[in-house]
Amino acid sequence: MYFSARKKAALIERIILERYDQYYRMAYSYVHNEADAADIVQNGAYKALRSAHTLQKPEYAGTWVYRIMLNECFQLLKRPQTLSYEEMREESGREAGFEEDQYADIDLQRALDALPDRDKLVVILKYFEDKKLEEIADILEENVNTVKSRLYRSIRKLRSILSDAPGQEEIHLCEKGR
C-alpha cells in the first residue's frame, strides 16, 4: 500500500496526539523535570513530522515515533547540565517532598536511575508503559530474546539494589524475629 508524504504526516500527527501523554511520561522518567520532558516531546514531535516523508513502513509508524522520542531523551541526557541558583533551590525543594513524585516509591526511582539507560528503558517500557516484549524489541530494534534477558537482568539488579536500600534492614530484622 502506497502512502503519500501528506498521508504519512497525517498518520504521524495522529500518533503523536494519541500518545502524547505516554511520550511525556517516558521522557519524564528519564529527566525528572517537567520542562525538559515537555521539550523532549515537542522536539521529538517536530522531528517526526519534519521527516515523516522518510517513513518507509507506515505500519511501524508508532515504533518509529517512539524511537525518535527516545533519541531525544538520550540527546538531552548527554548534554552538560547547568543550573541557576533558583533552579538548584527548586530541585532541592522537589527532593524534600514539596512536589509529588511520579513514582510512589522513591527507592524504586533511585534504583531505576542506578540502571544503565538501556536496561532502565526496558523496565519502564514493560512495567510503566505496559508494552509487550515484542513491541519493546521493535522500539529498541533488538531481538526479543535480548530484550527478555535485559529485562530479567534488570529485575535482578533492581531487587539487589532495593534489598540494600535504607530501611530494608528493619524489614529483614522483623522477618527474622517471626
Buried (B, 14 or more C-beta within 10 A) or exposed (E): EEBEEEEBBBBBBEBBEEBEEBBBBBBBBBBBBEEBBBBBBBBBBEBBBEBBEEBEEBEBBBBBBBBBBBBBBBEBEEEEEEEEEEEEEBEEEEEEEEEEEEBEEEBBBEBBEEBEEBBBBBBBBBEBBEBEBEBBBBBBEBEBEEBBEBBEEBBEBBEEBBEEBEEEEEEEEEEEEE
